[in-house]
Amino acid sequence: MRSQLAAEVPGLLRYARTIEADSALAEDLVQETLLRALQRADSFRAEASLATWLHRILHNLAVDRFRADREDPTEDVEREVEARWRDDSYTVDAGTVVARAETRAELEDALVRLPVIYRTAVVLHDVEGMTVAEIAEVQGVGLPAAKQRLRRGRMMLVDALAQGRERRDALRGVPLRCWDARRKVSDYLDDELLASDRVLVERHLQTCPTCPPLYAGLVGTRAALGALRDADTVVPMPMADRIKELLAPK
């Protein structure tokens, strides 16, 4: 089985990267998937393909591991894409969309802006070649839900590609991509960045139209958490008495 697992690694890594943008964490997720597969090798009965079984393991690990951070599509997002595509007057420039889709940077930028359940459905079907039934198996949903995720994901991707130029124009000249800057912000707050990286983050925050409010939110939240420490410095007297008694020499 080990040789079969090795052949599935590229597809697993592509899928992991649609869930976790950090390359190192995506690679860790794939390694954990392979380890789990080896541990459960006896449970694989070939009722589904090996690829489907492995992607299901990875998907479950990702849901458990990144539950607090995973993207949950809101009803507003779903209603918005449906409303646009139901409007007979809505359209896009097909030549522009296709040209951007054929440019890897544009395509990846558009994909990352899709809610995760939709972009993973698109990647599993249109990149990995899985059937809708296999997507349903991987993601643990019914066939109608899997079909809906694929349909909406494709619509959202076309919308995102159509809007890509405007987004890139707004970010023209801004150092670092937004995700590259955002994943450095925590270390920036703690003054743990190399001087060169610190300069890049500061330049990004000076010129990016979307990241400064996120940074301000991080700063404000950290300050509020610090205020909790300052507000809770007094130990209640009954508790202080109990501790004093507990620590008194016998």
N, C-alpha and C positions, 0 to 999 in steps of 0.2 A: 504493500500500500504506500510505502514511503515515496517511491518513484511517482506514483499517481498523484500524491499530494503535491510534490514539487512542481508538477505540470500545471497545477491550479493556482499557484502563487501569484502570477501576474494579474489574473482576473480578480482574485481576492484583494490584492493591493489596490487595484483601481476602485473596487467597491468601497474599501475602507477609507480611501481618500475622499469619497463623496460624503462620508459621514463625519470624518475627523479631518479638518483642514491641516492640522499639524502633521507633517510627514513622519516625524519620529513616533508620534502616538499612533498613527495609522499603521506603521510597521510593527509596533508592539501589539496592536490588535490582531494583525495577521499571524504573528508568532504565537500569540495566545490561542488563536483559532486552531492552528496546526497542532499545538500541544494537546488541546482539548480533543481534537479528532483522534490523535494517537491513543489517548486514554480511553476513548469510547469506540475504538475500531470494531470491537465485537458487536456493537449495537447497530452498525451499518448493514442494512439488509438489502440494499440496492433497490428499495421500493421507489426511491427518487434517484436522480443521477448524483454522482459524487460531487459535482459542482454545486448542485442545489443544496445538498446536505451540508457542505462546508459553508456556503453563503448563509444558510440558516443559523449555523453555529455562530458565525461572525456577527450576524444581525442581532442575535440574542445577547451576545457578549457586549455589543455596543450599546444596546438599550440599557443593560444593567450598569455598565461602566460609566456611561455618560448621561444617565437618566436626568440628573439635575441640570445639565447644560444642553440637552438636545432641543432642537427646534420643533415647536408644535405649531402647525399651520392654524391660523385663526379663521373663524368663519368669515371675517371681513375679506381676507385674502382669497378665499374660495369664491365668495360672492362676486368679488371684483373681476376675477378672470372669466367667470361664467357670464357676467353682465356684458363685458366687452365683446366676447365672441358671439353672444346672442344678438348683438346690435348689427343689423344689416349694413350699416354705414361704416363699421369698423374694418380697417384693413391695415396692411403694412406694405413696405416696399420689399417685395420678394427677393429682388436682386441683392439688396443691401443685407437682408437677413442671411441669405445663403453665403454671401461673401464673408460675412463675419463668422458664420458657423465653420467656414473652411479655414479660418485663422485661429489657431489653437488657443492663443491668449484670450481672444474675444469669446470663444466657446466656453473656456473654463471660467471666465469672469461671469458669463451669463448663468452657467450651471450652478455656481456657488450661491447665486441669489435666489434659487428655488428652495422652498421648504424641503427639508431632508426627505420626507416620505415620498415626495413627488420626484425629486431629482434621482433618488436611488432607484425608483421604478423605471425611469427613463434609461438610466445607465444599465440596469440589469437586462432590459429588453433590447435596447437599440445599440448598446456597446457589447454586452456579453452574449446576446442572442438567446436569452431565456424566453420561454413562453409565458403568457400571462398566468397560466396555472402554476408554473414554477415560481413566479414572483409572489403569488399568493402563498405558496408554501414557505418561501424564504421569509416573508414579512409577517406570516401568521395571521393573514386576513382571508376573507372569502373572495371568490372569483369576481363578483361584481365590484367589490372595493378595489381590488387590484386593477381592474379595467379602468375604473374611475381615476385612480392615481396616475396611471399611464397617460390617459387622455388629458387630464389637467396638467400633468407635468410637461407634456409636449406643447400645450398651449402657452404655459408660463414661459417655457424656454424660447419660443418664437417671440413673445412679448419682450423678454429680457434682451434678446439679440437685437430687436428693433430699436430698443432704447439704449443700446450699448454705446453708440457714438456720443450721445449727449452726456452720459456718465463719464466717459473717458475725457471728453472736453473739459468737464468740470474739474477733473483730477489732473489735467495736463500740467506738467512742471512740478507736481507734488512728489517729493522724494519718498520712496517706499510705497508698496501697495498697502491698502488699509489693513488687511489682516496681518501683514508683516509688522506694521507699526503697533497694532492693537495687542499682539501677543508679547510685545516688549514693554508695554505700558506698566505692567505690574512691577517689573524690575526697575523701570524708570522711577516709579513712585518710591521705591525702596533704595534708590541711589546705588543700584548694583550693576548698571550697564557700563560697558567700556565707553570711554570718552567719545570714540567715533560713532558708536551706535546712539549715544545720547544726543549728539548733534543731529543725526538723521531723524530721530523721533521728534525733537523740538522743531525742526524745519517742517516735518510733516504736519504737526499740530498747528503750525503758523499758517499753513496754506490749504489744508484739506477742508472741504466744506461740511464733512459729516463727522469726523472724529473728535473735534474739540468738545462738543456736548457730552460725548461718552466719557472723555477724560475728566471733564468737570464733574460728572456724576460719580466717577470713581473717587475723586478727591473728596467730594462732599460726603460720600458714604463712609469713607475711611475716617473722616473727621467726626462723624456722628458716632461711629463705633468707639472711637477714642473717648468721646464724651461719656459713654457708658462707664468706662473705667474710672473716670474722674468723679462720676456721680455715685458710684458704689464703693467708696473707700471706707465707709463706717460699718463696722460689724455690729449687728443688733446686740444689745446688752445681754439678753438671756443666752444667746449663742456664745457670746464672749465669756460668760460665767461658766458655761458647760465646758468650753475649751480650756479655760484656766484650771478647772477642776481636773480635767482629763490629763493635762500636762504637769500638774503639780507633783513634786517628788513624793514617792510613796514611803 
